[in-house]
């Protein structure tokens, strides 16, 4: 089975090398990377990695937000260029980690259409965030997400989107693939639901908040897209842009990370749990690549 991963990236210099190297170590056979106008050296990092790994790099600097179109395009390139049997449309801050004793490709078959994988937010402890501790050394995972009631002041003032419910992601079989939808939460496939199944081996660990610099850069990019007239964008990004423009991002970082005084409460309630497995897998993979 040839498993390809595609990545739509912009200004991901702090994490793109780790993402590609870790997934390569876990069994991803090829990568299709589309750079959407990075200005922080991200594209140079990818070019360097392409000297030793099977990477197809596409430069697409257009200030636009055609997620579904571009991810579908990259999946088709993976099929044509690498004869990929399955593809993962990934984001730079997501790591597809198999459970202990399993492999990333164990569930891939010659038949089937879509494999749904659960996704989990990994939160920074605030003191580690302020110290600049490596993202993968964080082990506070959202175990029981909070189902927030829509409407009212809690939406804008108190809730942490990091503690809320998030959708999983999908692996898609190349044969019969019609379209990757949006952020890779689902896909259209010729065989549809008949051959769709849930993964029991792979969890997607999500590390969206890694540093103040990368967080601000992400919001500045979203602000530029909104000014350009882009309409397809998550409400949380729109909210962050408003907070950024109002100079209130620091309060939001308090909600997106875990201050020491809240940690034990969230653990006692079962909202968070300590899970060292993804960090161990990522750390071991990075050590392995550095010794080669």
Phi and psi in degrees as a GROMACS rama.xvg file:
@    title "Ramachandran Plot"
@    xaxis  label "Phi"
@    yaxis  label "Psi"
@TYPE xy
-98.2705  117.997  UNK-2
-106.794  121.976  UNK-3
-111.596  148.875  UNK-4
-123.973  133.776  UNK-5
-114.489  149.128  UNK-6
-134.388  125.85  UNK-7
-100.281  115.443  UNK-8
-130.155  154.51  UNK-9
-156.752  120.392  UNK-10
53.1415  60.8061  UNK-11
-118.827  33.0267  UNK-12
-60.4165  -25.5429  UNK-13
-78.6642  -11.7334  UNK-14
-142.552  -12.1546  UNK-15
-65.2481  -39.135  UNK-16
-63.7404  -44.9071  UNK-17
-59.7425  -41.2743  UNK-18
-62.7432  -49.8919  UNK-19
-66.7698  -43.9694  UNK-20
-65.4261  -41.2484  UNK-21
-65.6474  -46.9974  UNK-22
-68.6149  -31.4403  UNK-23
-64.316  -41.7216  UNK-24
-66.6377  -28.2048  UNK-25
-85.2289  -6.62765  UNK-26
122.698  0.868905  UNK-27
-69.0025  129.93  UNK-28
-89.8759  -26.4942  UNK-29
-155.045  163.595  UNK-30
-135.892  139.429  UNK-31
-117.852  117.638  UNK-32
-118.446  126.5  UNK-33
-113.191  118.515  UNK-34
-96.379  124.749  UNK-35
-99.6301  46.2928  UNK-36
90.3894  40.6286  UNK-37
-63.9392  148.463  UNK-38
-127.138  7.67447  UNK-39
-111.965  14.8494  UNK-40
93.7145  1.5908  UNK-41
-55.7109  -46.2763  UNK-42
-65.1927  -32.002  UNK-43
-67.8643  -36.0483  UNK-44
-63.6599  -44.5379  UNK-45
-64.6245  -41.7835  UNK-46
-59.8721  -39.9401  UNK-47
-66.4671  -41.9941  UNK-48
-64.9737  -31.7706  UNK-49
-67.734  -13.2055  UNK-50
-71.6038  -23.1882  UNK-51
-124.776  -6.21281  UNK-52
-128.524  151.895  UNK-53
-73.3482  91.137  UNK-54
-125.855  127.858  UNK-55
-101.039  118.645  UNK-56
-104.748  127.899  UNK-57
-118.194  127.427  UNK-58
-97.676  118.13  UNK-59
-133.067  76.1415  UNK-60
-75.3104  -0.197181  UNK-61
-54.0597  131.039  UNK-62
-78.3454  89.2623  UNK-63
-152.024  -177.237  UNK-64
-147.814  61.6034  UNK-65
-97.2093  58.5347  UNK-66
-51.9026  -55.1124  UNK-67
-62.5752  -45.8096  UNK-68
-61.08  -45.5926  UNK-69
-71.6304  -39.5011  UNK-70
-67.8471  -35.9934  UNK-71
-65.6147  -42.6798  UNK-72
-59.1615  -44.5021  UNK-73
-67.3121  -36.3875  UNK-74
-63.086  -38.2518  UNK-75
-70.5131  -35.9557  UNK-76
-63.4241  -39.8799  UNK-77
-61.4611  -40.0579  UNK-78
-65.527  -45.237  UNK-79
-72.3328  -43.1839  UNK-80
-81.7938  -41.4827  UNK-81
-113.762  -0.475029  UNK-82
55.4957  44.3588  UNK-83
-65.4933  133.454  UNK-84
-80.8184  -38.7136  UNK-85
-135.046  156.273  UNK-86
-138.321  149.353  UNK-87
-119.565  123.977  UNK-88
-91.6776  110.406  UNK-89
-115.167  163.168  UNK-90
-111.213  154.025  UNK-91
-62.6926  -23.3846  UNK-92
-97.1409  14.3179  UNK-93
-118.722  135.097  UNK-94
-124.395  122.559  UNK-95
-90.1632  104.39  UNK-96
-113.134  121.493  UNK-97
-75.7323  153.612  UNK-98
-68.0461  166.346  UNK-99
-59.4138  132.219  UNK-100
87.7772  -3.94238  UNK-101
-114.846  166.181  UNK-102
-118.869  158.966  UNK-103
-63.3356  -26.8477  UNK-104
-104.198  6.76106  UNK-105
-60.9611  -32.5996  UNK-106
-92.0725  -1.59324  UNK-107
-76.7997  137.528  UNK-108
-134.878  170.511  UNK-109
-77.2698  -13.7548  UNK-110
-116.766  -176.32  UNK-111
99.8508  175.834  UNK-112
-136.808  -57.4812  UNK-113
-137.815  137.398  UNK-114
-117.524  117.89  UNK-115
-85.663  130.539  UNK-116
-118.585  133.223  UNK-117
-67.5433  154.772  UNK-118
-125.708  140.417  UNK-119
-130.716  132.627  UNK-120
-78.1336  137.223  UNK-121
-111.885  124.057  UNK-122
-101.714  145.707  UNK-123
-80.7649  137.729  UNK-124
-71.2229  136.236  UNK-125
-57.6104  -38.5976  UNK-126
-67.6112  -34.8626  UNK-127
-70.2447  -36.4074  UNK-128
-61.3227  -46.6459  UNK-129
-67.6784  -28.4115  UNK-130
-81.4179  -15.552  UNK-131
80.073  28.542  UNK-132
-62.8066  144.848  UNK-133
-53.5576  137.659  UNK-134
-59.147  -40.0738  UNK-135
-74.785  -7.30869  UNK-136
-85.0312  -1.35048  UNK-137
-82.8012  141.052  UNK-138
-130.196  9.36722  UNK-139
-88.0748  103.866  UNK-140
-107.196  144.835  UNK-141
-76.2665  110.539  UNK-142
-90.8552  -42.3969  UNK-143
-127.764  90.1847  UNK-144
-59.1027  150.377  UNK-145
-85.4428  129.053  UNK-146
-92.1802  96.1015  UNK-147
-74.2129  140.184  UNK-148
-78.0958  130.846  UNK-149
-73.8609  145.353  UNK-150
94.8904  152.566  UNK-151
91.6396  173.189  UNK-152
-68.0551  -23.1334  UNK-153
-61.3898  -28.8707  UNK-154
-62.5499  -35.6229  UNK-155
-101.204  -20.3507  UNK-156
-113.797  -48.5422  UNK-157
-103.648  -28.9665  UNK-158
-77.1538  152.226  UNK-159
-108.998  119.895  UNK-160
-63.4369  -22.9348  UNK-161
-67.5053  -24.7273  UNK-162
-93.1248  -5.73056  UNK-163
-83.2576  175.997  UNK-164
-71.9249  133.215  UNK-165
-125.954  149.665  UNK-166
-80.5097  152.747  UNK-167
-75.6946  -175.45  UNK-168
-126.496  170.345  UNK-169
-129.206  147.355  UNK-170
-97.1037  140.968  UNK-171
-126.664  132.37  UNK-172
-74.4462  132.47  UNK-173
-63.3562  -44.3051  UNK-174
-67.6907  117.928  UNK-175
93.7423  -5.51326  UNK-176
-66.3661  129.021  UNK-177
-104.63  -44.8914  UNK-178
-163.853  137.673  UNK-179
-89.2949  130.302  UNK-180
-95.3088  126.918  UNK-181
44.1723  -119.059  UNK-182
-84.8129  25.3557  UNK-183
68.6635  28.64  UNK-184
-80.0867  -22.47  UNK-185
-158.27  170.414  UNK-186
-146.316  152.057  UNK-187
-93.8367  132.778  UNK-188
-139.405  146.375  UNK-189
-58.0139  -30.5691  UNK-190
-99.3765  -1.2083  UNK-191
47.7402  -141.981  UNK-192
-69.1629  -15.3641  UNK-193
-60.3539  -32.524  UNK-194
-119.442  21.7708  UNK-195
-89.1802  138.971  UNK-196
-145.936  164.253  UNK-197
-94.1017  137.897  UNK-198
-77.0678  139.49  UNK-199
-108.716  -1.48498  UNK-200
-112.309  -28.7289  UNK-201
-119.871  132.677  UNK-202
-121.419  139.403  UNK-203
-94.0707  115.529  UNK-204
-97.3305  126.08  UNK-205
-108.298  123.133  UNK-206
-119.433  69.8266  UNK-207
-76.5787  -25.2516  UNK-208
-112.798  106.714  UNK-209
-117.564  -32.1867  UNK-210
-158.457  158.681  UNK-211
-62.406  -39.1233  UNK-212
-64.004  -47.0835  UNK-213
-68.6258  -34.4195  UNK-214
-64.9203  -46.5254  UNK-215
-64.9518  -40.9205  UNK-216
-61.9487  -39.1365  UNK-217
-62.8827  -44.6873  UNK-218
-67.4579  -39.0341  UNK-219
-61.72  -37.8195  UNK-220
-65.3727  -41.9991  UNK-221
-64.583  -38.264  UNK-222
-62.5978  -40.7799  UNK-223
-65.0681  -38.6654  UNK-224
-65.0374  -42.2662  UNK-225
-63.8207  -39.9663  UNK-226
-66.4078  -28.8843  UNK-227
-71.4105  -19.5323  UNK-228
107.535  8.81165  UNK-229
-64.0235  134.653  UNK-230
-109.61  -27.4966  UNK-231
-86.0952  95.2025  UNK-232
-156.422  140.276  UNK-233
-59.1892  146.623  UNK-234
-62.1842  -31.2131  UNK-235
-66.7882  -34.483  UNK-236
-66.5274  -40.3911  UNK-237
-62.4189  -39.2407  UNK-238
-66.1015  -42.3341  UNK-239
-63.2201  -37.7736  UNK-240
-61.678  -42.626  UNK-241
-62.9942  -42.6996  UNK-242
-65.3823  -40.0548  UNK-243
-60.7963  -46.2255  UNK-244
-67.6906  -24.5869  UNK-245
-92.9879  0.980456  UNK-246
70.9799  31.4199  UNK-247
-116.784  22.5925  UNK-248
-67.4245  -29.349  UNK-249
-62.1576  -38.7176  UNK-250
-64.846  -35.5551  UNK-251
-67.9799  -36.72  UNK-252
-63.6709  -30.2962  UNK-253
-64.8706  -31.0215  UNK-254
-82.8373  -27.4407  UNK-255
-88.906  -16.8543  UNK-256
-109.725  -178.435  UNK-257
-119.471  99.8571  UNK-258
-61.2717  149.643  UNK-259
-54.2764  -38.8429  UNK-260
-70.2029  -16.1558  UNK-261
-100.955  -15.2234  UNK-262
-57.6697  -53.4834  UNK-263
-62.8573  -35.9731  UNK-264
-63.1869  -46.953  UNK-265
-66.575  -33.7349  UNK-266
-70.2692  -41.7772  UNK-267
-64.4085  -36.5777  UNK-268
-75.067  -12.5327  UNK-269
82.1828  5.43851  UNK-270
-68.9379  -40.0814  UNK-271
-111.129  154.79  UNK-272
-141.472  156.072  UNK-273
-87.3238  121.965  UNK-274
-133.921  104.902  UNK-275
-89.2448  -7.40152  UNK-276
-59.1821  -50.8767  UNK-277
-61.2242  -41.0214  UNK-278
-63.3742  -38.5228  UNK-279
-64.0941  -43.5396  UNK-280
-64.5388  -46.5108  UNK-281
-64.0662  -45.5238  UNK-282
-61.676  -43.7723  UNK-283
-64.1325  -41.2053  UNK-284
-64.0153  -41.1161  UNK-285
-68.2209  -37.9415  UNK-286
-63.1606  -40.1859  UNK-287
-64.1194  -42.1037  UNK-288
-69.1547  -31.0316  UNK-289
-73.413  -23.7781  UNK-290
-88.1452  -8.11425  UNK-291
